[in-house]
Amino acid sequence: MHEIQIARDLSSIVLEVAEREKLSVVTEVDIIFGRMIQVVPEIFEFAFRECVRESIARDAKLNIEILPIRIRCMKCNEEMDLSDLWFICCKCSNTDVKVIQGKEMFVKSIEGE
């Protein structure tokens, strides 16, 4: 369950930004994960809540967005989202592809007062 370590890291970022911006309370946090990170949102949210339980972010609304995997074919240069984990170009069937989206993991925004 790598969600626990990810929650620790991202909650640290949220709290550092809140302190730097002199927030007294964090009201909302938007987090982005690429599909390849394979985060289970429910497990991540539970872990995140534990990490911020005694902080100014304890009641923050947590929004989690999962980005699809997007590849570019190195043969025909076609870009496409993958609906499954077959890394094959849908246009020319080439397997030489580059992942251009789907490995992200970051805090998109933090709102507070």
C-alpha atoms as one frame of an Amber mdcrd trajectory, in Angstrom:
protein
   0.000   0.000   0.000   2.106   2.839  -1.300  -0.838   5.196  -0.680   0.367
   5.692   2.894   3.758   7.085   1.879   2.220   9.158  -0.900  -0.291  10.577
   1.607   2.556  11.480   3.985   4.480  13.240   1.235   1.524  15.133  -0.204
   0.153  16.112   3.221   3.591  17.538   4.059   3.442  19.636   0.894  -0.053
  20.875   1.762   0.968  21.852   5.291   4.198  23.523   4.148   2.313  25.635
   1.607  -0.364  26.506   4.178   2.311  27.658   6.620   4.164  29.647   3.956
   0.915  31.341   2.880  -0.064  31.941   6.525  -3.349  30.042   6.277  -5.226
  29.373   9.508  -7.296  26.607   7.928  -7.085  24.543   4.733 -10.557  24.154
   3.243  -9.929  22.247   0.010  -7.127  20.273  -1.625  -7.059  19.106  -5.246
  -4.695  16.230  -5.974  -3.831  14.723  -9.369  -2.660  11.158  -9.969  -1.769
   9.584 -13.266  -3.352   6.174 -13.769   0.070   4.490 -13.758   0.593   5.519
 -10.120  -2.178   2.988  -9.364  -3.529   4.791  -6.342  -6.756   3.513  -4.824
  -8.576   6.789  -4.044 -10.389   5.452  -0.975  -7.172   4.140   0.585  -5.324
   7.346  -0.258  -8.069   9.494   1.266  -8.058   7.447   4.473  -4.261   7.727
   4.714  -4.330  11.460   3.931  -6.970  12.031   6.634  -4.743  10.252   9.160
  -1.751  12.384   8.148  -3.634  15.684   8.607  -5.833  14.556  11.530  -4.354
  17.028  14.032  -3.575  19.860  11.631  -5.239  22.862  10.042  -6.147  20.614
   7.076  -8.150  18.077   9.110 -11.533  19.156   7.671 -10.366  19.997   4.160
 -12.398  18.713   1.252 -10.170  16.364  -0.746 -10.660  16.163  -4.509  -8.782
  13.406  -6.332  -8.463  13.381 -10.112  -7.075  10.382 -12.007  -5.525  11.227
 -15.382  -5.675   8.615 -18.127  -2.558   7.113 -19.656  -1.705   8.940 -22.881
   0.892   7.649 -25.325   2.589   8.844 -28.499   3.530   6.373 -31.196   7.172
   6.751 -32.148   6.433   5.465 -35.672   3.372   7.431 -36.838   3.423  10.155
 -34.117  -0.255   9.521 -33.247  -1.290  10.421 -29.687  -4.001   8.488 -27.874
  -5.429   7.702 -24.456  -5.267   4.082 -23.390  -8.441   2.456 -22.144  -6.478
  -0.609 -21.061  -2.819  -1.293 -20.364  -1.894  -2.468 -23.865   0.848  -0.082
 -24.941   0.170  -0.432 -28.657  -0.622   2.265 -31.210  -4.273   2.033 -32.242
  -3.462   3.491 -35.663  -0.461   1.433 -36.852  -0.126  -1.308 -34.175   3.415
  -0.242 -33.335   4.643  -1.118 -29.836   7.347   1.572 -29.768   5.379   4.163
 -27.820   6.206   6.858 -25.314   4.067   7.572 -22.256   3.326  11.308 -22.272
   0.735  11.338 -19.467  -0.189   9.009 -16.669   2.806   9.077 -14.304   1.936
  12.379 -12.606   1.393  12.867  -8.917   0.991  16.365  -7.497  -1.047  18.806
  -5.491  -2.953  20.893  -8.033  -4.362  23.461  -5.629  -4.805  24.292  -1.967
  -7.559  26.566  -0.730  -7.860  28.066   2.701  -8.311  31.112   4.855
